[in-house]
Amino acid sequence: MAEVIIGKNETIDNALRRFKKKVEKEGILSEIKRRDHYEKPSEKKKKRARAARLRLFKKYGSNR
């Protein structure tokens, strides 16, 4: 769990900014979103395949 200790002369805003960065770096929010609802294995597979196609399309572009 992310934890931030506030220094003597540190403002709440600075501590909150550090906390948000720490939470983002640890990937806590993305994990919560991922666990929010159940995703069937077939849906996971389709999602991965769609992402792979998109990566290839971006890498090689259109063949028009």
PyMOL Python script that loads the backbone (N, CA, C, O; Angstrom):
from pymol import cmd

cmd.read_pdbstr("""\
ATOM      1  N   MET A   1       0.841  -1.178   0.000  1.00  0.00           N
ATOM      2  CA  MET A   1       0.000   0.000   0.000  1.00  0.00           C
ATOM      3  C   MET A   1       0.884   1.238   0.000  1.00  0.00           C
ATOM      4  O   MET A   1       1.922   1.270   0.661  1.00  0.00           O
ATOM      5  N   ALA A   2       0.474   2.240  -0.733  1.00  0.00           N
ATOM      6  CA  ALA A   2       1.234   3.479  -0.837  1.00  0.00           C
ATOM      7  C   ALA A   2       1.124   4.257   0.465  1.00  0.00           C
ATOM      8  O   ALA A   2       0.050   4.364   1.056  1.00  0.00           O
ATOM      9  N   GLU A   3       2.243   4.792   0.895  1.00  0.00           N
ATOM     10  CA  GLU A   3       2.271   5.549   2.138  1.00  0.00           C
ATOM     11  C   GLU A   3       3.199   6.742   1.955  1.00  0.00           C
ATOM     12  O   GLU A   3       4.272   6.624   1.362  1.00  0.00           O
ATOM     13  N   VAL A   4       2.772   7.898   2.474  1.00  0.00           N
ATOM     14  CA  VAL A   4       3.570   9.112   2.381  1.00  0.00           C
ATOM     15  C   VAL A   4       3.660   9.728   3.773  1.00  0.00           C
ATOM     16  O   VAL A   4       2.646   9.919   4.445  1.00  0.00           O
ATOM     17  N   ILE A   5       4.869  10.031   4.194  1.00  0.00           N
ATOM     18  CA  ILE A   5       5.074  10.686   5.482  1.00  0.00           C
ATOM     19  C   ILE A   5       5.304  12.167   5.221  1.00  0.00           C
ATOM     20  O   ILE A   5       6.169  12.544   4.431  1.00  0.00           O
ATOM     21  N   ILE A   6       4.522  12.997   5.893  1.00  0.00           N
ATOM     22  CA  ILE A   6       4.589  14.443   5.689  1.00  0.00           C
ATOM     23  C   ILE A   6       5.712  15.022   6.543  1.00  0.00           C
ATOM     24  O   ILE A   6       5.808  14.744   7.738  1.00  0.00           O
ATOM     25  N   GLY A   7       6.563  15.835   5.907  1.00  0.00           N
ATOM     26  CA  GLY A   7       7.649  16.497   6.617  1.00  0.00           C
ATOM     27  C   GLY A   7       7.148  17.688   7.416  1.00  0.00           C
ATOM     28  O   GLY A   7       5.987  18.079   7.296  1.00  0.00           O
ATOM     29  N   LYS A   8       8.022  18.266   8.233  1.00  0.00           N
ATOM     30  CA  LYS A   8       7.630  19.387   9.097  1.00  0.00           C
ATOM     31  C   LYS A   8       7.146  20.593   8.301  1.00  0.00           C
ATOM     32  O   LYS A   8       6.095  21.153   8.614  1.00  0.00           O
ATOM     33  N   ASN A   9       7.884  20.998   7.289  1.00  0.00           N
ATOM     34  CA  ASN A   9       7.540  22.206   6.535  1.00  0.00           C
ATOM     35  C   ASN A   9       6.868  21.896   5.199  1.00  0.00           C
ATOM     36  O   ASN A   9       6.838  22.747   4.310  1.00  0.00           O
ATOM     37  N   GLU A  10       6.331  20.689   5.052  1.00  0.00           N
ATOM     38  CA  GLU A  10       5.716  20.298   3.790  1.00  0.00           C
ATOM     39  C   GLU A  10       4.210  20.591   3.815  1.00  0.00           C
ATOM     40  O   GLU A  10       3.536  20.368   4.821  1.00  0.00           O
ATOM     41  N   THR A  11       3.713  21.082   2.712  1.00  0.00           N
ATOM     42  CA  THR A  11       2.279  21.369   2.632  1.00  0.00           C
ATOM     43  C   THR A  11       1.511  20.089   2.300  1.00  0.00           C
ATOM     44  O   THR A  11       2.073  19.112   1.804  1.00  0.00           O
ATOM     45  N   ILE A  12       0.229  20.128   2.585  1.00  0.00           N
ATOM     46  CA  ILE A  12      -0.637  18.991   2.279  1.00  0.00           C
ATOM     47  C   ILE A  12      -0.684  18.761   0.770  1.00  0.00           C
ATOM     48  O   ILE A  12      -0.727  17.617   0.317  1.00  0.00           O
ATOM     49  N   ASP A  13      -0.677  19.836  -0.003  1.00  0.00           N
ATOM     50  CA  ASP A  13      -0.724  19.714  -1.466  1.00  0.00           C
ATOM     51  C   ASP A  13       0.483  18.944  -1.999  1.00  0.00           C
ATOM     52  O   ASP A  13       0.337  18.080  -2.864  1.00  0.00           O
ATOM     53  N   ASN A  14       1.661  19.252  -1.491  1.00  0.00           N
ATOM     54  CA  ASN A  14       2.869  18.540  -1.933  1.00  0.00           C
ATOM     55  C   ASN A  14       2.813  17.069  -1.546  1.00  0.00           C
ATOM     56  O   ASN A  14       3.182  16.200  -2.337  1.00  0.00           O
ATOM     57  N   ALA A  15       2.352  16.788  -0.330  1.00  0.00           N
ATOM     58  CA  ALA A  15       2.245  15.405   0.115  1.00  0.00           C
ATOM     59  C   ALA A  15       1.223  14.646  -0.729  1.00  0.00           C
ATOM     60  O   ALA A  15       1.444  13.488  -1.083  1.00  0.00           O
ATOM     61  N   LEU A  16       0.107  15.298  -1.051  1.00  0.00           N
ATOM     62  CA  LEU A  16      -0.921  14.666  -1.873  1.00  0.00           C
ATOM     63  C   LEU A  16      -0.389  14.383  -3.277  1.00  0.00           C
ATOM     64  O   LEU A  16      -0.684  13.338  -3.857  1.00  0.00           O
ATOM     65  N   ARG A  17       0.390  15.306  -3.817  1.00  0.00           N
ATOM     66  CA  ARG A  17       0.994  15.125  -5.140  1.00  0.00           C
ATOM     67  C   ARG A  17       1.937  13.920  -5.131  1.00  0.00           C
ATOM     68  O   ARG A  17       1.923  13.108  -6.056  1.00  0.00           O
ATOM     69  N   ARG A  18       2.760  13.809  -4.075  1.00  0.00           N
ATOM     70  CA  ARG A  18       3.674  12.665  -3.965  1.00  0.00           C
ATOM     71  C   ARG A  18       2.895  11.358  -3.828  1.00  0.00           C
ATOM     72  O   ARG A  18       3.272  10.337  -4.404  1.00  0.00           O
ATOM     73  N   PHE A  19       1.798  11.399  -3.056  1.00  0.00           N
ATOM     74  CA  PHE A  19       0.980  10.207  -2.865  1.00  0.00           C
ATOM     75  C   PHE A  19       0.374   9.750  -4.190  1.00  0.00           C
ATOM     76  O   PHE A  19       0.392   8.559  -4.501  1.00  0.00           O
ATOM     77  N   LYS A  20      -0.159  10.681  -4.967  1.00  0.00           N
ATOM     78  CA  LYS A  20      -0.762  10.344  -6.253  1.00  0.00           C
ATOM     79  C   LYS A  20       0.266   9.724  -7.192  1.00  0.00           C
ATOM     80  O   LYS A  20      -0.038   8.757  -7.890  1.00  0.00           O
ATOM     81  N   LYS A  21       1.484  10.275  -7.217  1.00  0.00           N
ATOM     82  CA  LYS A  21       2.544   9.723  -8.061  1.00  0.00           C
ATOM     83  C   LYS A  21       2.898   8.308  -7.630  1.00  0.00           C
ATOM     84  O   LYS A  21       3.109   7.429  -8.466  1.00  0.00           O
ATOM     85  N   LYS A  22       2.960   8.094  -6.322  1.00  0.00           N
ATOM     86  CA  LYS A  22       3.305   6.783  -5.797  1.00  0.00           C
ATOM     87  C   LYS A  22       2.229   5.756  -6.143  1.00  0.00           C
ATOM     88  O   LYS A  22       2.540   4.627  -6.521  1.00  0.00           O
ATOM     89  N   VAL A  23       0.963   6.153  -6.014  1.00  0.00           N
ATOM     90  CA  VAL A  23      -0.152   5.257  -6.344  1.00  0.00           C
ATOM     91  C   VAL A  23      -0.118   4.906  -7.826  1.00  0.00           C
ATOM     92  O   VAL A  23      -0.327   3.751  -8.197  1.00  0.00           O
ATOM     93  N   GLU A  24       0.142   5.890  -8.667  1.00  0.00           N
ATOM     94  CA  GLU A  24       0.192   5.642 -10.107  1.00  0.00           C
ATOM     95  C   GLU A  24       1.367   4.733 -10.463  1.00  0.00           C
ATOM     96  O   GLU A  24       1.228   3.844 -11.302  1.00  0.00           O
ATOM     97  N   LYS A  25       2.513   4.947  -9.836  1.00  0.00           N
ATOM     98  CA  LYS A  25       3.694   4.148 -10.118  1.00  0.00           C
ATOM     99  C   LYS A  25       3.482   2.687  -9.717  1.00  0.00           C
ATOM    100  O   LYS A  25       3.937   1.779 -10.413  1.00  0.00           O
ATOM    101  N   GLU A  26       2.791   2.461  -8.596  1.00  0.00           N
ATOM    102  CA  GLU A  26       2.544   1.100  -8.133  1.00  0.00           C
ATOM    103  C   GLU A  26       1.413   0.420  -8.902  1.00  0.00           C
ATOM    104  O   GLU A  26       1.228  -0.791  -8.781  1.00  0.00           O
ATOM    105  N   GLY A  27       0.660   1.176  -9.685  1.00  0.00           N
ATOM    106  CA  GLY A  27      -0.402   0.601 -10.506  1.00  0.00           C
ATOM    107  C   GLY A  27      -1.633   0.198  -9.721  1.00  0.00           C
ATOM    108  O   GLY A  27      -2.345  -0.723 -10.122  1.00  0.00           O
ATOM    109  N   ILE A  28      -1.896   0.862  -8.621  1.00  0.00           N
ATOM    110  CA  ILE A  28      -3.022   0.505  -7.766  1.00  0.00           C
ATOM    111  C   ILE A  28      -4.352   0.785  -8.459  1.00  0.00           C
ATOM    112  O   ILE A  28      -5.254  -0.051  -8.414  1.00  0.00           O
ATOM    113  N   LEU A  29      -4.487   1.934  -9.091  1.00  0.00           N
ATOM    114  CA  LEU A  29      -5.749   2.283  -9.744  1.00  0.00           C
ATOM    115  C   LEU A  29      -6.062   1.363 -10.913  1.00  0.00           C
ATOM    116  O   LEU A  29      -7.212   0.966 -11.103  1.00  0.00           O
ATOM    117  N   SER A  30      -5.050   1.022 -11.695  1.00  0.00           N
ATOM    118  CA  SER A  30      -5.293   0.119 -12.825  1.00  0.00           C
ATOM    119  C   SER A  30      -5.693  -1.268 -12.325  1.00  0.00           C
ATOM    120  O   SER A  30      -6.507  -1.942 -12.957  1.00  0.00           O
ATOM    121  N   GLU A  31      -5.131  -1.697 -11.202  1.00  0.00           N
ATOM    122  CA  GLU A  31      -5.502  -2.983 -10.622  1.00  0.00           C
ATOM    123  C   GLU A  31      -6.949  -2.960 -10.134  1.00  0.00           C
ATOM    124  O   GLU A  31      -7.676  -3.938 -10.310  1.00  0.00           O
ATOM    125  N   ILE A  32      -7.366  -1.867  -9.531  1.00  0.00           N
ATOM    126  CA  ILE A  32      -8.750  -1.738  -9.070  1.00  0.00           C
ATOM    127  C   ILE A  32      -9.703  -1.784 -10.255  1.00  0.00           C
ATOM    128  O   ILE A  32     -10.731  -2.459 -10.196  1.00  0.00           O
ATOM    129  N   LYS A  33      -9.374  -1.076 -11.330  1.00  0.00           N
ATOM    130  CA  LYS A  33     -10.227  -1.073 -12.511  1.00  0.00           C
ATOM    131  C   LYS A  33     -10.297  -2.465 -13.136  1.00  0.00           C
ATOM    132  O   LYS A  33     -11.345  -2.886 -13.626  1.00  0.00           O
ATOM    133  N   ARG A  34      -9.168  -3.171 -13.113  1.00  0.00           N
ATOM    134  CA  ARG A  34      -9.135  -4.516 -13.697  1.00  0.00           C
ATOM    135  C   ARG A  34      -9.998  -5.485 -12.887  1.00  0.00           C
ATOM    136  O   ARG A  34     -10.648  -6.361 -13.458  1.00  0.00           O
ATOM    137  N   ARG A  35     -10.007  -5.336 -11.583  1.00  0.00           N
ATOM    138  CA  ARG A  35     -10.765  -6.237 -10.716  1.00  0.00           C
ATOM    139  C   ARG A  35     -12.217  -5.798 -10.531  1.00  0.00           C
ATOM    140  O   ARG A  35     -12.997  -6.496  -9.883  1.00  0.00           O
ATOM    141  N   ASP A  36     -12.575  -4.674 -11.081  1.00  0.00           N
ATOM    142  CA  ASP A  36     -13.917  -4.116 -10.875  1.00  0.00           C
ATOM    143  C   ASP A  36     -15.011  -5.058 -11.350  1.00  0.00           C
ATOM    144  O   ASP A  36     -16.039  -5.200 -10.688  1.00  0.00           O
ATOM    145  N   HIS A  37     -14.800  -5.695 -12.480  1.00  0.00           N
ATOM    146  CA  HIS A  37     -15.799  -6.636 -12.985  1.00  0.00           C
ATOM    147  C   HIS A  37     -15.095  -7.856 -13.555  1.00  0.00           C
ATOM    148  O   HIS A  37     -13.942  -7.784 -13.981  1.00  0.00           O
ATOM    149  N   TYR A  38     -15.810  -8.980 -13.555  1.00  0.00           N
ATOM    150  CA  TYR A  38     -15.245 -10.223 -14.064  1.00  0.00           C
ATOM    151  C   TYR A  38     -15.211 -10.187 -15.583  1.00  0.00           C
ATOM    152  O   TYR A  38     -16.174  -9.794 -16.241  1.00  0.00           O
ATOM    153  N   GLU A  39     -14.088 -10.603 -16.110  1.00  0.00           N
ATOM    154  CA  GLU A  39     -13.924 -10.679 -17.552  1.00  0.00           C
ATOM    155  C   GLU A  39     -13.681 -12.135 -17.933  1.00  0.00           C
ATOM    156  O   GLU A  39     -12.739 -12.766 -17.453  1.00  0.00           O
ATOM    157  N   LYS A  40     -14.536 -12.656 -18.796  1.00  0.00           N
ATOM    158  CA  LYS A  40     -14.405 -14.049 -19.194  1.00  0.00           C
ATOM    159  C   LYS A  40     -13.082 -14.253 -19.931  1.00  0.00           C
ATOM    160  O   LYS A  40     -12.579 -13.331 -20.574  1.00  0.00           O
ATOM    161  N   PRO A  41     -12.518 -15.462 -19.838  1.00  0.00           N
ATOM    162  CA  PRO A  41     -11.256 -15.734 -20.536  1.00  0.00           C
ATOM    163  C   PRO A  41     -11.334 -15.469 -22.033  1.00  0.00           C
ATOM    164  O   PRO A  41     -10.359 -15.009 -22.629  1.00  0.00           O
ATOM    165  N   SER A  42     -12.478 -15.752 -22.650  1.00  0.00           N
ATOM    166  CA  SER A  42     -12.606 -15.488 -24.085  1.00  0.00           C
ATOM    167  C   SER A  42     -12.553 -13.989 -24.369  1.00  0.00           C
ATOM    168  O   SER A  42     -12.006 -13.566 -25.388  1.00  0.00           O
ATOM    169  N   GLU A  43     -13.125 -13.183 -23.463  1.00  0.00           N
ATOM    170  CA  GLU A  43     -13.072 -11.727 -23.640  1.00  0.00           C
ATOM    171  C   GLU A  43     -11.648 -11.217 -23.476  1.00  0.00           C
ATOM    172  O   GLU A  43     -11.227 -10.306 -24.189  1.00  0.00           O
ATOM    173  N   LYS A  44     -10.900 -11.802 -22.536  1.00  0.00           N
ATOM    174  CA  LYS A  44      -9.497 -11.419 -22.349  1.00  0.00           C
ATOM    175  C   LYS A  44      -8.692 -11.723 -23.611  1.00  0.00           C
ATOM    176  O   LYS A  44      -7.863 -10.921 -24.041  1.00  0.00           O
ATOM    177  N   LYS A  45      -8.950 -12.898 -24.199  1.00  0.00           N
ATOM    178  CA  LYS A  45      -8.234 -13.309 -25.400  1.00  0.00           C
ATOM    179  C   LYS A  45      -8.536 -12.363 -26.555  1.00  0.00           C
ATOM    180  O   LYS A  45      -7.629 -11.960 -27.283  1.00  0.00           O
ATOM    181  N   LYS A  46      -9.812 -12.008 -26.727  1.00  0.00           N
ATOM    182  CA  LYS A  46     -10.193 -11.080 -27.785  1.00  0.00           C
ATOM    183  C   LYS A  46      -9.551  -9.716 -27.580  1.00  0.00           C
ATOM    184  O   LYS A  46      -9.110  -9.076 -28.535  1.00  0.00           O
ATOM    185  N   LYS A  47      -9.503  -9.277 -26.325  1.00  0.00           N
ATOM    186  CA  LYS A  47      -8.911  -7.974 -26.012  1.00  0.00           C
ATOM    187  C   LYS A  47      -7.419  -7.958 -26.339  1.00  0.00           C
ATOM    188  O   LYS A  47      -6.905  -6.989 -26.899  1.00  0.00           O
ATOM    189  N   ARG A  48      -6.727  -9.051 -25.981  1.00  0.00           N
ATOM    190  CA  ARG A  48      -5.291  -9.137 -26.283  1.00  0.00           C
ATOM    191  C   ARG A  48      -5.055  -9.174 -27.787  1.00  0.00           C
ATOM    192  O   ARG A  48      -4.129  -8.529 -28.280  1.00  0.00           O
ATOM    193  N   ALA A  49      -5.880  -9.921 -28.526  1.00  0.00           N
ATOM    194  CA  ALA A  49      -5.729 -10.011 -29.977  1.00  0.00           C
ATOM    195  C   ALA A  49      -5.984  -8.656 -30.627  1.00  0.00           C
ATOM    196  O   ALA A  49      -5.268  -8.259 -31.546  1.00  0.00           O
ATOM    197  N   ARG A  50      -7.004  -7.948 -30.148  1.00  0.00           N
ATOM    198  CA  ARG A  50      -7.320  -6.616 -30.688  1.00  0.00           C
ATOM    199  C   ARG A  50      -6.146  -5.655 -30.446  1.00  0.00           C
ATOM    200  O   ARG A  50      -5.789  -4.871 -31.325  1.00  0.00           O
ATOM    201  N   ALA A  51      -5.554  -5.722 -29.250  1.00  0.00           N
ATOM    202  CA  ALA A  51      -4.420  -4.854 -28.932  1.00  0.00           C
ATOM    203  C   ALA A  51      -3.219  -5.190 -29.809  1.00  0.00           C
ATOM    204  O   ALA A  51      -2.499  -4.293 -30.248  1.00  0.00           O
ATOM    205  N   ALA A  52      -3.001  -6.477 -30.065  1.00  0.00           N
ATOM    206  CA  ALA A  52      -1.884  -6.888 -30.918  1.00  0.00           C
ATOM    207  C   ALA A  52      -2.081  -6.387 -32.348  1.00  0.00           C
ATOM    208  O   ALA A  52      -1.140  -5.900 -32.976  1.00  0.00           O
ATOM    209  N   ARG A  53      -3.310  -6.508 -32.858  1.00  0.00           N
ATOM    210  CA  ARG A  53      -3.603  -6.001 -34.211  1.00  0.00           C
ATOM    211  C   ARG A  53      -3.356  -4.502 -34.292  1.00  0.00           C
ATOM    212  O   ARG A  53      -2.795  -4.008 -35.270  1.00  0.00           O
ATOM    213  N   LEU A  54      -3.779  -3.785 -33.260  1.00  0.00           N
ATOM    214  CA  LEU A  54      -3.606  -2.338 -33.249  1.00  0.00           C
ATOM    215  C   LEU A  54      -2.122  -1.963 -33.221  1.00  0.00           C
ATOM    216  O   LEU A  54      -1.696  -1.028 -33.901  1.00  0.00           O
ATOM    217  N   ARG A  55      -1.335  -2.707 -32.422  1.00  0.00           N
ATOM    218  CA  ARG A  55       0.112  -2.444 -32.378  1.00  0.00           C
ATOM    219  C   ARG A  55       0.739  -2.671 -33.747  1.00  0.00           C
ATOM    220  O   ARG A  55       1.545  -1.861 -34.205  1.00  0.00           O
ATOM    221  N   LEU A  56       0.372  -3.769 -34.402  1.00  0.00           N
ATOM    222  CA  LEU A  56       0.920  -4.054 -35.734  1.00  0.00           C
ATOM    223  C   LEU A  56       0.503  -2.997 -36.746  1.00  0.00           C
ATOM    224  O   LEU A  56       1.302  -2.566 -37.578  1.00  0.00           O
ATOM    225  N   PHE A  57      -0.755  -2.585 -36.667  1.00  0.00           N
ATOM    226  CA  PHE A  57      -1.237  -1.566 -37.592  1.00  0.00           C
ATOM    227  C   PHE A  57      -0.479  -0.261 -37.396  1.00  0.00           C
ATOM    228  O   PHE A  57      -0.123   0.405 -38.368  1.00  0.00           O
ATOM    229  N   LYS A  58      -0.233   0.104 -36.149  1.00  0.00           N
ATOM    230  CA  LYS A  58       0.516   1.337 -35.884  1.00  0.00           C
ATOM    231  C   LYS A  58       1.963   1.216 -36.341  1.00  0.00           C
ATOM    232  O   LYS A  58       2.560   2.184 -36.813  1.00  0.00           O
ATOM    233  N   LYS A  59       2.520   0.017 -36.197  1.00  0.00           N
ATOM    234  CA  LYS A  59       3.919  -0.186 -36.547  1.00  0.00           C
ATOM    235  C   LYS A  59       4.128  -0.166 -38.062  1.00  0.00           C
ATOM    236  O   LYS A  59       5.048   0.487 -38.554  1.00  0.00           O
ATOM    237  N   TYR A  60       3.273  -0.881 -38.802  1.00  0.00           N
ATOM    238  CA  TYR A  60       3.463  -1.011 -40.240  1.00  0.00           C
ATOM    239  C   TYR A  60       2.557  -0.115 -41.062  1.00  0.00           C
ATOM    240  O   TYR A  60       2.818   0.105 -42.245  1.00  0.00           O
ATOM    241  N   GLY A  61       1.525   0.392 -40.477  1.00  0.00           N
ATOM    242  CA  GLY A  61       0.620   1.296 -41.183  1.00  0.00           C
ATOM    243  C   GLY A  61      -0.293   0.555 -42.143  1.00  0.00           C
ATOM    244  O   GLY A  61      -0.330  -0.675 -42.184  1.00  0.00           O
ATOM    245  N   SER A  62      -1.008   1.323 -42.892  1.00  0.00           N
ATOM    246  CA  SER A  62      -1.972   0.782 -43.839  1.00  0.00           C
ATOM    247  C   SER A  62      -1.269   0.396 -45.140  1.00  0.00           C
ATOM    248  O   SER A  62      -0.298   1.041 -45.537  1.00  0.00           O
ATOM    249  N   ASN A  63      -1.756  -0.653 -45.801  1.00  0.00           N
ATOM    250  CA  ASN A  63      -1.185  -1.093 -47.075  1.00  0.00           C
ATOM    251  C   ASN A  63      -2.018  -0.588 -48.239  1.00  0.00           C
ATOM    252  O   ASN A  63      -2.220  -1.322 -49.207  1.00  0.00           O
ATOM    253  N   ARG A  64      -2.484   0.591 -48.176  1.00  0.00           N
ATOM    254  CA  ARG A  64      -3.326   1.144 -49.239  1.00  0.00           C
ATOM    255  C   ARG A  64      -2.507   1.771 -50.319  1.00  0.00           C
ATOM    256  O   ARG A  64      -3.059   2.286 -51.292  1.00  0.00           O
TER     257      ARG A  64
END
""", "prot")
cmd.dss("prot")
cmd.show_as("cartoon", "prot")
cmd.util.cbc("prot")
cmd.orient("prot")
